[in-house]
Amino acid sequence: MKRIYVTGSRGMLGKALVPLLNLEYEVRATDLPEYDIRDGSSIIGDIVSFSPDYIFHLASMTDVDGCEIDPDQAYLSNTVGTRNVALASKETDAVMIYISTGMIYNGRKKYPYIEYDRPDPVNVYGSTKYQGELEIRKLLKKFYIFNTCWVFGGGKEDKKFVQKILKLAGENKTLKIVDDKIGSPTYTLDLARTIIDLIETGQYGRYHCVNEGTVTRFGLAKKILEIAGISGCELIPVCSDEFVLAAPRPYMEGMINYRTMLMGLQPMRPWEDALEEYIKDPA
Ligand SMILES: NC(=O)c1ccc[n+]([C@@H]2O[C@H](COP(=O)([O-])OP(=O)(O)OC[C@H]3O[C@@H](n4cnc5c(N)ncnc54)[C@H](OP(=O)(O)O)[C@@H]3O)[C@@H](O)[C@H]2O)c1
């Protein structure tokens, strides 16, 4: 049985991915506080002693504003930590799988990004994740990088956008939601399934991996309430200037899975269908 090492396994994506990996592989699922990717010798030692065939590197400082406020910690976690995992991949000859973001682009494009667009991050989080990609490219030949966006999932433990909107809509008559930022909402389960299918192809490289379609935060919130059947809360579209945040957000984070499309692979389903399944049966 092939062996898989996972970092950041207790995060939102890890919770969807690890149970699927357990069906087919021998998995070592690690996370903070015991396994810290910033501690090079310790994490490399643990990976080398497990001797995996694949390393899923999910661990990351994902608080976008937190990264802006503390860039040293952001580079340490997202760039140096990723380099540490890549060094372990090199030593064990394992295939590395890294999850990156649509925030590697500057967001000034009017249309969704494809893999051949030029990265140019506008905030510290995007920059540290992109530098992580470059560390992998420098060190490894056998890697997959998956750029994804506005991930939702987590079921009962969901504290992100979907659950926030459902909770706030239950407590308020009106809600102001940003209508000038565009993304590709992506369901953890769809992301996990697509990644697992792709890693056995041997077609290494960088892929966009998002549910099909794009929407603004306002449009996403509207759809969440529509699916949940909540009608007592009015959503008001506002400009992002109304909310002061530490990190600038790109206007366009939406992406197209262009490479898998060119390869003739099955497209990921539209985000609306995935969202409906998630809200009706949260997993
Ligand atoms: N969520 C999104 O919308 C999104 C979009 C694009 C890309 N991504 C990428 O997808 C990957 C998974 O994201 P996610 O949504 O599952 O994030 P998440 O829920 O924040 O999970 C990340 C996990 O990594 C752990 N971690 C943080 N620093 C670590 C360190 N130094 N050593 C070991 N573990 C550490 C976290 O532990 P603590 O909770 O204890 O800090 C957490 O369990 C990340 O690489 C992220 O950058 C996510």
Ligand as a Chemical Component Dictionary entry (heavy atoms), coordinates in Angstrom:
data_LIG
# 
_chem_comp.id                   LIG 
_chem_comp.type                 NON-POLYMER 
_chem_comp.pdbx_formal_charge   0 
_chem_comp.three_letter_code    LIG 
# 
loop_
_chem_comp_atom.comp_id 
_chem_comp_atom.atom_id 
_chem_comp_atom.alt_atom_id 
_chem_comp_atom.type_symbol 
_chem_comp_atom.charge 
_chem_comp_atom.model_Cartn_x 
_chem_comp_atom.model_Cartn_y 
_chem_comp_atom.model_Cartn_z 
_chem_comp_atom.pdbx_ordinal 
LIG N1  N1  N 0  -9.332  28.112 2.669  1  
LIG C1  C1  C 0  -9.168  28.710 1.497  2  
LIG O1  O1  O 0  -10.040 29.457 1.030  3  
LIG C2  C2  C 0  -7.902  28.484 0.707  4  
LIG C3  C3  C 0  -7.787  29.113 -0.553 5  
LIG C4  C4  C 0  -6.630  28.911 -1.292 6  
LIG C5  C5  C 0  -5.612  28.098 -0.806 7  
LIG N2  N2  N 1  -5.740  27.508 0.422  8  
LIG C6  C6  C 0  -4.629  26.672 0.902  9  
LIG O2  O2  O 0  -5.121  25.362 1.171  10 
LIG C7  C7  C 0  -4.371  24.770 2.241  11 
LIG C8  C8  C 0  -5.345  24.228 3.276  12 
LIG O3  O3  O 0  -6.166  25.310 3.693  13 
LIG P1  P1  P 0  -7.277  25.177 4.814  14 
LIG O4  O4  O 0  -8.418  26.007 4.385  15 
LIG O5  O5  O -1 -7.475  23.748 5.174  16 
LIG O6  O6  O 0  -6.540  25.959 6.009  17 
LIG P2  P2  P 0  -6.714  25.821 7.566  18 
LIG O7  O7  O 0  -8.085  25.361 7.899  19 
LIG O8  O8  O 0  -6.209  27.108 8.150  20 
LIG O9  O9  O 0  -5.708  24.633 7.915  21 
LIG C9  C9  C 0  -4.299  24.795 7.925  22 
LIG C10 C10 C 0  -3.760  23.839 8.947  23 
LIG O10 O10 O 0  -2.334  24.030 9.005  24 
LIG C11 C11 C 0  -1.972  24.122 10.363 25 
LIG N3  N3  N 0  -0.728  24.874 10.489 26 
LIG C12 C12 C 0  -0.545  26.227 10.487 27 
LIG N4  N4  N 0  0.753   26.533 10.666 28 
LIG C13 C13 C 0  1.411   25.351 10.789 29 
LIG C14 C14 C 0  2.755   24.998 11.016 30 
LIG N5  N5  N 0  3.701   25.928 11.184 31 
LIG N6  N6  N 0  3.095   23.683 11.075 32 
LIG C15 C15 C 0  2.145   22.709 10.939 33 
LIG N7  N7  N 0  0.848   22.979 10.748 34 
LIG C16 C16 C 0  0.479   24.282 10.666 35 
LIG C17 C17 C 0  -3.142  24.826 11.042 36 
LIG O11 O11 O 0  -3.094  24.638 12.437 37 
LIG P3  P3  P 0  -3.742  25.794 13.391 38 
LIG O12 O12 O 0  -5.200  25.834 13.048 39 
LIG O13 O13 O 0  -3.457  25.279 14.761 40 
LIG O14 O14 O 0  -3.046  27.067 13.032 41 
LIG C18 C18 C 0  -4.312  24.120 10.361 42 
LIG O15 O15 O 0  -4.646  22.907 11.008 43 
LIG C19 C19 C 0  -3.450  25.889 2.777  44 
LIG O16 O16 O 0  -2.166  25.683 2.245  45 
LIG C20 C20 C 0  -4.039  27.159 2.204  46 
LIG O17 O17 O 0  -3.056  28.155 1.984  47 
LIG C21 C21 C 0  -6.867  27.668 1.174  48 
# 
loop_
_chem_comp_bond.comp_id 
_chem_comp_bond.atom_id_1 
_chem_comp_bond.atom_id_2 
_chem_comp_bond.value_order 
_chem_comp_bond.pdbx_ordinal 
LIG N1  C1  SING 1  
LIG C1  O1  DOUB 2  
LIG C1  C2  SING 3  
LIG C2  C3  SING 4  
LIG C2  C21 DOUB 5  
LIG C3  C4  DOUB 6  
LIG C4  C5  SING 7  
LIG C5  N2  DOUB 8  
LIG N2  C6  SING 9  
LIG N2  C21 SING 10 
LIG C6  O2  SING 11 
LIG C6  C20 SING 12 
LIG O2  C7  SING 13 
LIG C7  C8  SING 14 
LIG C7  C19 SING 15 
LIG C8  O3  SING 16 
LIG O3  P1  SING 17 
LIG P1  O4  DOUB 18 
LIG P1  O5  SING 19 
LIG P1  O6  SING 20 
LIG O6  P2  SING 21 
LIG P2  O7  DOUB 22 
LIG P2  O8  SING 23 
LIG P2  O9  SING 24 
LIG O9  C9  SING 25 
LIG C9  C10 SING 26 
LIG C10 O10 SING 27 
LIG C10 C18 SING 28 
LIG O10 C11 SING 29 
LIG C11 N3  SING 30 
LIG C11 C17 SING 31 
LIG N3  C12 SING 32 
LIG N3  C16 SING 33 
LIG C12 N4  DOUB 34 
LIG N4  C13 SING 35 
LIG C13 C14 SING 36 
LIG C13 C16 DOUB 37 
LIG C14 N5  SING 38 
LIG C14 N6  DOUB 39 
LIG N6  C15 SING 40 
LIG C15 N7  DOUB 41 
LIG N7  C16 SING 42 
LIG C17 O11 SING 43 
LIG C17 C18 SING 44 
LIG O11 P3  SING 45 
LIG P3  O12 DOUB 46 
LIG P3  O13 SING 47 
LIG P3  O14 SING 48 
LIG C18 O15 SING 49 
LIG C19 O16 SING 50 
LIG C19 C20 SING 51 
LIG C20 O17 SING 52 
# 
